[in-house]
Amino acid sequence: MKKMFAILLLIFLCASFRPTAYAQCAMCTANAEMGVKNGNTQTKGLNSGVIYLLAIPFLLVSTVGVVWYRNYRAK
């Protein structure tokens, strides 16, 4: 029980003292804004890349959750 409490406390402390992160660099922001205004296709590629990078972790986590649920349900 003490070990679990220590792990949870460590996770909480690590999450509360994290550095500030910005969404994207200034060049990516300028490129995305100008691409929308000028009808450029680079913005479409940038958005597709972001969605691709976002989808993979969600698919992995949901797959692990489904497998875990099926194994738990079988018992």
C-alpha positions as CSV (number, residue, x, y, z in Angstrom):
1,M,0.0,0.0,0.0
2,K,2.8,2.4,0.8
3,K,4.5,1.6,-2.5
4,M,1.3,2.4,-4.4
5,F,1.0,5.7,-2.5
6,A,4.6,6.6,-3.2
7,I,4.1,6.0,-6.9
8,L,1.0,8.1,-7.0
9,L,2.7,10.9,-5.1
10,L,5.6,10.8,-7.5
11,I,3.3,10.9,-10.6
12,F,1.4,13.8,-9.0
13,L,4.6,15.7,-8.3
14,C,6.0,15.1,-11.8
15,A,2.7,16.3,-13.4
16,S,2.5,19.5,-11.2
17,F,6.1,20.7,-11.9
18,R,6.3,20.4,-15.6
19,P,7.7,23.1,-17.9
20,T,5.4,25.1,-20.1
21,A,5.2,23.8,-23.6
22,Y,4.0,25.7,-26.6
23,A,1.8,24.2,-29.3
24,Q,4.0,24.9,-32.3
25,C,6.9,26.9,-33.4
26,A,6.5,30.4,-34.9
27,M,7.4,29.2,-38.4
28,C,4.7,26.4,-38.3
29,T,2.1,28.9,-37.1
30,A,3.0,31.4,-39.8
31,N,3.0,28.7,-42.5
32,A,-0.4,27.4,-41.4
33,E,-1.9,30.9,-41.2
34,M,-0.6,32.0,-44.6
35,G,-1.6,28.7,-46.2
36,V,-5.2,29.2,-45.2
37,K,-5.2,32.7,-46.5
38,N,-3.6,31.9,-49.9
39,G,-5.3,28.5,-50.5
40,N,-1.9,26.7,-50.2
41,T,-1.9,22.9,-50.0
42,Q,0.9,22.8,-47.4
43,T,-1.6,23.6,-44.7
44,K,-3.7,20.6,-45.7
45,G,-0.6,18.4,-45.4
46,L,0.3,19.9,-42.0
47,N,-3.1,19.2,-40.6
48,S,-3.1,15.7,-42.0
49,G,0.2,15.1,-40.3
50,V,-1.1,16.3,-37.0
51,I,-4.1,14.1,-37.2
52,Y,-2.0,11.1,-38.1
53,L,0.3,11.7,-35.1
54,L,-2.7,12.1,-32.8
55,A,-4.5,9.0,-34.0
56,I,-1.8,6.5,-33.4
57,P,-1.6,6.8,-29.6
58,F,-5.4,6.7,-29.3
59,L,-5.6,3.5,-31.4
60,L,-2.9,1.8,-29.3
61,V,-4.5,2.7,-26.0
62,S,-7.9,1.6,-27.2
63,T,-6.6,-1.7,-28.5
64,V,-4.9,-2.4,-25.1
65,G,-8.1,-1.5,-23.3
66,V,-10.2,-3.8,-25.5
67,V,-7.8,-6.7,-25.0
68,W,-7.7,-6.1,-21.3
69,Y,-11.5,-5.9,-21.0
70,R,-11.9,-9.2,-23.0
71,N,-9.4,-11.0,-20.8
72,Y,-11.0,-9.6,-17.6
73,R,-14.5,-10.5,-18.8
74,A,-13.4,-14.1,-19.7
75,K,-12.4,-14.7,-16.1
